[in-house]
Amino acid sequence: MANPRQRRKSRSGAPKARLSKFANSKLKKVTPRNFPGPLSNAYNPRQTPRQNYERLGLLSGKLAPRLAGGIEKNTDLQNIWLNKYKKKDEFEILRTTSDGEVVDNEEDENDEEETDEDDSEKSDDDGNQATTVNRDPKLSKGEGRIIRDADGKIIKVIIGDESEIELEPTAEDPSKIVIERDLQPSTSTPWGNPLDTPSYEQDPSVTHHPPAPVLQGIGYQNPRQGFVPPKTKFVEDLEKISSNRLATYSETIKKKQHLSENQTNWLLKLIEKHGLENTHLMARDLKLNKDQKTEGEIRHLISKLASQ
């Protein structure tokens, strides 16, 4: 049920309180950013800061950004793992040999016929021996395989590494099998080699970032080669803009702002009442210091007055 007050508002002929079109236009108005010409369309917001720096030729020296989370690398190891764990056909996995090669169907049928004849002859002699499969896929690092005999007893444990490690079982329960500490696998892992030193102690520009290409860089002063010019046109335009802005800024700093007549009269009253150096009492004077200027601001204004 609606609120009685809301029902009265709907029945009344008074207009709703709305902002005028002029006010709405002012609210929706977006001030354009005053970017220089080369910078207006250079930065791509869909890319990361490092990708923008690399594309514009700014990855050199102290301009290389230190990013959290590392940098995406297209390594051979990454491609191997992506190809290994991508969606495959079930029969393709069964056809792979221990060396990772795919066996053709015709060869499989011929091999099956030959192995069936051999197995029928050797079934009595090899009953107590281990049943091994030649087509087991090659174990990768961190994986293992338990081999059992016909009775289900564990006879061998294989650990995946660059070269597979075979171990004798130490217990019947697979969860209680102990692996000797001397048999350390290789230090490399699927996600890369371990670091010798912590990452925060290393120089990020050396360890994480690849060297900048030849077409990148900014102009710098080399003690042997002298001034090395920038390699990209974008960097040259940026240097021109910065030099012009520095010149205009230095000119404005040279032209110091002078005090107005009211400021000089106000400072003279403070000096007559408290003295030239007693800025502490000037700042605490509630009658004369109505704008609540701090002690440092008053001292700065007095120095300007003295320079005039």
N, C-alpha and C positions, 0 to 999 in steps of 0.2 A: 504494500500500500504506500502511496506517495506521501511525502511530507505535506501537511496543509499549507505551509508557507510556499513550497514549490508550486502547488496548485494555484495559489493566488497569483503568483508571478506569471504563470502561463496564461491565466485569464486576463490579466491586466494588459492595457495597451501600451505601457511604457516600453521603450526600446531597451534592448539588452546593452549592458556596458561592454563596449568593444573599442579597441584601439582604432584610431583613424588610419586611413591609407598612408598618410604622410609618416605617421609614427611607425607603421609596419615596414615601410620602405627603409626607414632609418635603422630599424632593428635587423633587417635582413641584409643590409648593405655590408659588403666585405671590402675592406680597404686593400687595394693591390699592393703587393710587396715590391719595394723599390730595389730590385736586383739589378746589377750591371748586365750589360748585353751578353757577354759570354756565359754568365751564370743563369740566365733566365730559363733556358731549356736544357741545361747540361745535366743536372741531377735527376736521376731516375728513382722515384720513390718506391718502385717495385723491386729494386735491387738493394742488397745490403750495403752498408757504408764501405766495406772493403771492395766490393765489386764496383761501386762507383769510383772509388779512388783508383782502382786498377785500370778502369776504362778511360779515365780522364788523365792518367799519367802522373798521379800524385804519390805513388808508392815508392818513396825514397827518403832515407834519413829519418827525421823525427815525425814526418807526416804519416807514417804507417800506423794505422789504428790498432790498438791492442784490444782484441775482441774477446769476450767471454764465450766459452764453449768450443774454441778451436776453429779450424778452417776445414772446409770440405776438400778432401784429396781424392783424386781419381787414380788410385794405385792399382797395380796388378793383383795384389792380394785381395783387394775389395772386389774386383771383377771376378776372380776365381770363386769367391764365396757366393756372390750373387748368382753366378751360373750354376753353382752346385745346388743351391737351395731353391731355385726357381721351380715352378710347377712342372713336373715331368709325367710322362706316361708310365703307368705301373709296369708294363711289359718292358719298357726301356730300362727301368731299374733292375729287373730280373735278368736282363741280357748283359748287364755290365759285369766284366770280369774283375778279378782282384786288382788288376792294374788300371782299372778305370776305362778299359776299352769296351766297345759295344760289339757283341757277337752277332753275326748274321743268322737269319732263321734257317737257311739251308744247312749251314755248318752245324747248327744246334741239332737238327733232326738226324744228321749223319752221326754226330757224336753220341746222341741218345741211343741209337740202334747199336753202336759198338759197345757202349757202356752197359747196356742191358745184357748183352751176351757175356761180357766179362764178369758182370756182377752175379749172373746165374752160376758161373763156374766157381767163383771165389766167395760165395756167400757163406759156405761152411767154415772156411779157413779164417775169414776176417770177421767173425761174429763178435769177438771180444775186443777188436781194435776200434780206434776212434773213428767216428763218421765225420769226415771233413768234406766241405763243399768248396770246389775250386772257384765258383762264381761269386763268392762273397765279395761285396764291394770293399775297396781299400779303406781302412780305418783312418780317420782324420785325428788330429791332435785333441786329446781330451776324451776320446771314445775308447771303448774296450769290447772284447768279445770273449765269452766263456764257451769252451768246447767240452762236450760231454761224450761219454761212450754210450753203448747201446743200453746199459743198465741205468743211465742217468747220472753217473758219477762224474765229477769234474776232473778232467785230466790235464787241462791246459788253460792258461789265461793269456790273452794277447792284448797288449796296450798299443794304441795307435800313436804313431810319431812319424818322423821322417823315415826311419826304418823301424818296422814293427818289432816290439819287445815281447818275447815269450817268457812266461813265468810258470813255475810249478805251483799248484794249489797248496795253500797252507791250511785250509779248512773246507769242510763239505758245504757249509753255508756260504753263498756268494757274498753276503753282506759282511762276513767276518774274514774275508781274504785280505791278508796284509801285504802291501807292496813295499819292498825295501826302499829306504831313503836314498841309497846309492844310485838307484836307477832313475835319475832325474831326466825327464824329457827335455827336449831342446827349449831354449829360453824364449823362442818366438811363439807367439800366440796368434789366434785368428784375427785379433784386433790390433796387432802390431807388436814390436819389440818393447820390452819394459825400459823405462827411463833409468839412466844411471843416477841422475840427480833430480830432485823435485822440480816441477815445471816453474814454480814461482821464483826459483833461484837462477833460472836461465834467461838469457836475453831473448825476448819474444821475436825480435826482428831477425835473429839468427836461427833459432831452433824451430819456430813454428812457421814463419813466413818464408816462402820461396823467394829467391833473388828476383828483383824486378827485371822485366825484359829490357832490351836495348832501347826501345822506343819510349821508355818512361824515364822520369826524373825531373828535377828542377835545377835551375842554375845555381852553382855553388863555387866557392873559391878553393881550388886545389893547390897545395903548396908546390907541387912539381909542374902541373900542367897550366896553372893560372886559373882564370875564370872559365868554367865549363858551362856552355850555354844550355838552356833547356831543350828537351828533345821534342816536345809537343807544342802545337800552336796554342792550345788551351792554356798551358802554363805560361807561355809568353804573354798572352792577353791578361792573365791574372797579375803578372808582375807589373805590367804597365798600369793597371788599375791601382795596385797597391802603392806604386811610386807616386802617382798623381794624388792619391788621397793623403799620403804622408806629407806631401808638399803643402797641400791646402791646410792640413791640420797644424803643421808647424807655423804657418803664417798666422792662423787664428790665435795660436798660443802667444806669439810675439805681441800681437795687439791685445794687451790686457784690458779687461773690462774696468772702467772707471766707476767710482762711487757717485751716486746721485746726490743732489743737494740735500734731500731729506736725510739720507744716510750720514752725510758729513755732519749735519747739525745734531743728529742723535748721538753720534760718537763724541762730538765735542762736549755735549752735556754730561755724558758718562765720564769723560776724562776730567772735567771740572769738578765733578762730585767725588770720584773715587781715586783719581790720580791716573797716571799713564800706565803703570805696570800692574795695578791691582785688578786684574781681569776676573778674579774669583768673586769679588764683591759685585762687579758689574753683572755677572751672570745671575747672581742671586737677588738683584734689585728688581722687585716686582712692579714698581711704578714706571721706571724708565725702560726696562727690558720686557715689554709687553709681548713681544714675539718669541720669548723664551729662547734666545740665542744661547748656545753653549759657550763655555769659556774659550774653546779653540776657535770657534767661529768669530767671536769678538776679537781675539788676538789677530786672526787673519785679516779682518776688516781694518784694524788699526794699522797693520803693516802696509796695506794698500793705501790708507790715508797718508801715511808717512812718505810713500813713494811718489804721491802726487805733489 
